[in-house]
Amino acid sequence: MTPGIHRWPAQERVRHGSPVAEALPPEIAGARRVVLVTTRSLAESRIVAEARRAIGPALAGTFARMRAHSAIEDVLALTALLVETEADLVVAVGGGSVVDGSKVACQGVWRGFRAVADVTGAAAGRAAHPGAWEGAPPSPRIVAVPTTLSAAEFAPHAGVTDTVAGRKYRLLEAWMVPRSVILDPEAVMETPAELFLSSGIRAVDHGAERWCSSAPQPFSDAVSWQALRMLAQGLPAVARDPNDRAARALCQQAAWMSVMGGWAGVPVGASHGIGYILGGARGVPHGVTSCLMLPAVMQWNEAVNGVRQAELAALFGGGPCHAALRGFIRGLGLPVTLGEVGITEADIPDLAGRWLGDPPIATNPRPVTGAGDVAAILRLAL
């Protein structure tokens, strides 16, 4: 067996299957000043209204303008609000951008971020680990109510975007992971179909790249495989019947399991890495980047992990894995080619040249040796 280190995140609880109205009050008990974070599109939603009622008189402020990809300007504005209100807890209601933006804003309070350079200067390489979480936790921390399947709420790291440079940065700290998570199927009922389903493919990406990793571990294999089985069942069920709450709950728990393999130290690969480039440079949502790049990366990697890919393909329709995944994704009504998001052959050299040689492209099962290989993978998605 390959030696490794399993790192548990500093997360106390995951409440699943209970409505926010019941699950949130015990999670905020004792908090005096709570800031609610969400997006403009969710600000008037039913789930945010429920969260606001549950917080009650402890609500010290609302930040409802976190944009996609957690723009650093938005993160700094939230940091300032947390300082101004002396918040001792954040309730983040939204997808990965809301959760990641809240994580970095909390870190900004702990470390005194005031400018873009403070945030980018604190960024860590994608091979770095968050360190230990002994001692007293800092304040504020987060209670997350996710409205997508991105699973950002289970990780002690976050991505933010320098919108001027078109570049994503990764920050991490053990205490950044939300203290608790509430998985309420009602929280995803108002999520647009494309966003919900594409974030589900993001969860498929988490599980698939770890299942097909060149450095697997038994724990990662177990949770990744179970997540993939549940997503293969749950996502089409939601596409057929958007009111199927049981299928949505199944997908929520699958998304949770899809990232657990990372706790065992099993890396992801080029689908995630090229996705970060597409998100930072072209604003492509991360769920959609997985729709485009996961099949292409599987096609690129087939020569080195074909046995694992065949097992994966059987869950999603059989045949070559890349074709099975493209068929599954297309069957959900989602894009599978770069052209569908406005990216052409002419754009590929610039995008490929943005790779800095770091993970997770550097941990891809089939070695990626430079911009030429990144370009070759991108061309498989045209």
Helices and strands as residue ranges (DSSP letters): E 13-16, H 20-28, E 34-37, H 46-55, G 56-58, E 59-63, H 72-85, E 89-94, H 96-111, H 116-121, E 141-146, G 152-154, E 157-162, E 167-172, G 174-176, E 180-183, G 185-188, H 193-211, H 218-240, H 245-258, G 260-264, H 270-282, H 286-315, H 321-331, G 338-341, G 345-347, H 348-352, G 361-363, H 371-379
